Amino acid sequence: MVLVPLVEIAARPFLGRGIENAPVLVQHLGLVLAMFGALAAGRHEQLTTLGSSLDQWGGAGVQAASKAWARGSSALVCGLLAVASWRFVATEIEAAQELAYGVPVWTLQAAMPLGFVLLGLQLGARCAQTWAGPTWLAAATGLLLPAAGVALGWSFAGALLPLVPALVAVLLALLAGAPIFAVLGGLALALFWSEGLPLASIALSHYQITVNPSLPALPLFTLAGLVLARTGAALRLGQVFIALFGGGVRGTVVAVALLCSGFTALTGGSGVTILALGGLLLPMLLKAGYPERRGIGLVTSASALGVLLAPSVPLIMYAVIARVPIEQMFLAGVVPALVMVACLLLIGGFLRRDRSVQQAAQAPRPSARAAAAAAWAARWELAAPLVAVGSLVSGLVTPTESAALTAAYAVLTQALAHRELGWRLLGRCLADCAMLIGGVMLILGMALALTNYLVDTGVPDAAATWVQGAIPNKYVFLLVLCLFLFAAAALMEIYAALVVLVPLLLPLAQAYGIHPLHFGIIFLAAMEVGFLCPPAGLNIYFASAMFNKNIRYVAASVLPAMGAIFVGTLLIALLPVLSTGLPQLVLGMEPRG
């Protein structure tokens, strides 16, 4: 996926074309990556879930039953999805379309039914293992559960399925901790089956979102971020910020906030930033004389602020779901990201000087010479955002080609310029990238199927009509929207919130004249608090493990940051120019809303 766009870029000026049908080829490679990356994520138990809510109701027996139901029902859903996918592929076999160089499209589309079958076998085997039974039982269950799903799906002939029992089963699976993709897929299957609609429509939705022209940018930018996170890039960037702002309390605090938010944008995960930078930045704050509790709160909360900066994964995902140009989203997030950092430092109180903060003796002052030396040492890392955003805004390359350039740039600079990236480390980055993207893509595909059903039944239009009647004022709506998104962020993981809520809320926002770019930045800004708020607040769990503190200690340290993020979100909501001004200035985007 990296090499094909690079060959296309190199050959285009000389030959007018490069690899035959290159964009579509890369998109279908993304489909293969999604299915087998999800399989790898399942093997390492990294498929996204909301956790089990049933464990608290009993002892070890209830916990085992909860896990068995979550895995067993997911295996059954995988069997149904395998049949739905095969029926979709069968129609493509009849169409006999070619992908490139005589290769039929269906050969890569076949990754869908194959991937779902293997995932079902994997989850089925794990279901039996929760009961600590013999190996033969695990093997038999691993075969029977997805096979039962295949049999159910194969017997579907337009007969209506009773909806209520199916919804109860899906709800129990959600509460038991089933993967989100299985919950969304099971819900979509139940709704389609209850209406007698073809199940292949679900597979079609998964295929459509996976081969979206902009979607290959997700794994490619993620790979670039993981490479930078696993090498010494963080240390070199840290030295640049410290030299710019000085080693005193205020300079170190500003440097930590900017570095954490920028690094999260590159890596695509705030948890990765805490693990990569926490061991470096907290000692730096303590050395400057900053209190430990506030230092942990700063690192934990600042790591949540990078989702508004290019090329963060949530930013790209919103652009894909909302169907807005990626380059517009990249520019729209710049000023709001700075606003959020300023709110964190000022309203969150992390820049406040009090008796608990003692200036370290002989703290290094800002130095142009030291900053220049540090910038020269980190020149390759500092240029990475310019490669990502600059190539895209220039209009010379597509979003996928820009992402491929950035990934190749990160690999080459860390391997050749710094000699910190060997084959083994690169392999780990590739594997982690595949697992992360595979899990996300499954959620996206199932959520799109569910969204298509809701759109066809007119749910978004009905909701927009009702809300406009209840809340006629646009600014009251924005306030209610921010409150709702904060509540959703506390309960839902950001990727699940994106794929479930954006298709429902975006038409509602547009009914009030809110620009899709403006709404997207409001949405992502509000979701930042979700990293800090239990039970979905992963940052506090990462920080607890990283800094060896209990959850309550870390949660208390980020409370001021949560209030600051809410104020920043309100500012972004009430001042649309913060989101739309830069795209209008740079790209000549038409003002709206």
Salt bridges, closest charged atoms under 4 A:
GLU45 OE1 - ARG71 NH2 2.92
GLU292 OE1 - LYS549 NZ 3.16
ASP354 OD2 - ARG294 NH1 3.19
ASP354 OD2 - ARG352 NE 3.37
GLU381 OE2 - ARG236 NH2 2.94
GLU381 OE2 - HIS418 NE2 3.07
GLU401 OE2 - ARG12 NH1 2.87
GLU420 OE2 - ARG236 NH1 2.86
ASP432 OD2 - ARG230 NH1 2.85
